[in-house]
Each structure stands twice: as structure tokens, then as C-alpha cells.
Amino acid sequence: MKKLISLILVSTASIAFAQVGINTENPKATLDITTKKSTLVIEGLLPPRLTRAELTEKGNTLYGAEQDGAIIYITNIVGGDKQSQREYIEGKGLYIFDAEAANNEGRWMCLYCYAPL
């Protein structure tokens, strides 16, 4: 019985640390997404989409050191505020969370943003 439990634990551990591939059986990185090479398939990666108002509702303590590097897409800056972590959200676009900014309070920084609406 102990041998069976040991075998199950070893098998589970190897799966838990495996690389993940989408549309590939041989991933080349932690997450490897390969195109289907079909003209009828929409390709791309969609990050979480939020308005500045929705991000404001989350407050200033939800995102911290463990979320350093998180990426979101702000769809609309109407509503919400530019206080604290949202100080630099001035237009729609991609933002990355820098947990070490502002004395480790963290800030959302523009990766690729459009002019304010």
C-alpha cells in the first residue's frame, strides 16, 4: 500500500511541475501557445479587461508584492479615480503592476497606452 501511495505522489509531483502547451504537445516554455495556422481561427491573448472604475472598486491593497508583473487592459477611464496605485492610468491600454513603486505601495504603469479619451 505504501508503494502505491508513493508512486501516486511521485506521478502527481511530476505533473504539477510540467510545462503547459496549448495546441502543442512539446511546450518550449512554462506556457507555450502555438497557433492553429487556420485562416478561420482568431489568434491572440486577451488579458483581463477592466475599466478604471472597476479597478478603483478593488481598492489599494488587493494588489501587492505577489502581483508584481500582473498585466491588465484598461478599457475606459471614465469613473474611478487616479489616486494611489492608479495614479498613472490616464488612458485606455495595457498596464503592468510594479509592486516596488511608490515605497512598495505599488503602481499601475503603462505598457502601451492610448491618449486620454
Stockholm file with secondary structure:
# STOCKHOLM 1.0

chainA/1-117         MKKLISLILVSTASIAFAQVGINTENPKATLDITTKKSTLVIEGLLPPRLTRAELTEKGNTLYGAEQDGAIIYITNIVGGDKQSQREYIEGKGLYIFDAEAANNEGRWMCLYCYAPL
#=GR chainA/1-117 SS CHHHHHHHHHHHHHHHTCCEEESCSSCSSSEEECCCCCTTSCCCCCCCEEEHHHHHHTCSSSSCGGGTTCEEEEEECSSSCCCGGGTTCCSSEEEEEETTHHHHTCEEEEEEECCCC
#=GC SS_cons         CHHHHHHHHHHHHHHHTCCEEESCSSCSSSEEECCCCCTTSCCCCCCCEEEHHHHHHTCSSSSCGGGTTCEEEEEECSSSCCCGGGTTCCSSEEEEEETTHHHHTCEEEEEEECCCC
//
